[in-house]
Amino acid sequence: MFIAADKIGNQLLELIQGNEDELIANESHRPFTGSLVIIKSPKGFMLLKNKYRQTWEIAGGAIDQGETARECAVRECFEESGYEIKMSDLRFVGLLKCFLTSGYVAKGIDYSALYCADIQNIKEFHENEEMSDLCWYNLGEPIEDVNEIDIKLLEYYL
């Protein structure tokens, strides 16, 4: 059973909530490879158009060696969107337990941290190496070429 799935077979199996440090340190939550961040503004939720997958998705990616999950969320948000979020402004939502196909980091069970943050000031988006566009999305609006798992994750915004 899964909560949500995307078009290439990735599945969101569970959102594990609790103490951030304890969940991340728990050896049963391995491999632990990434961080995602839900960004909300007065205009809606931030979605970014991934150049490679050609889908709208939330900011996030793989944790670099020596980097914490929070640091990864801040870095990925900035690299992909141009928005600078302070680590102290991130709210921990939980750990995502997913089944990933070979299309992402590795095939099989994988864990990632999910955070959320708010921004007030909207600025112009500049295309970058990974993302071609940015939009502000509100739940329930029609949208094409979206990662279905990421849309489901928006429901967990705190």
FENTAMO-V422554 format. One record per run of one state. SS is the DSSP state (hx for helix, st for strand, lp for the rest). FROM is the first residue (numbers start at 1). TO is the last residue. If there is no record, write none. Layout:
# FENTAMO-V422554
SS_FROM_TO, SS_FROM_TO
This chain:
# FENTAMO-V422554
lp_1_3, st_4_5, lp_6_10, st_11_16, lp_17_19, hx_20_25, lp_26_31, st_32_41, lp_42_43, st_44_50, lp_51_55, st_56_57, lp_58_58, st_59_62, lp_63_68, hx_69_81, lp_82_86, hx_87_89, lp_90_90, st_91_100, lp_101_107, st_108_118, lp_119_130, st_131_137, lp_138_145, st_146_146, lp_147_147, hx_148_154, lp_155_158
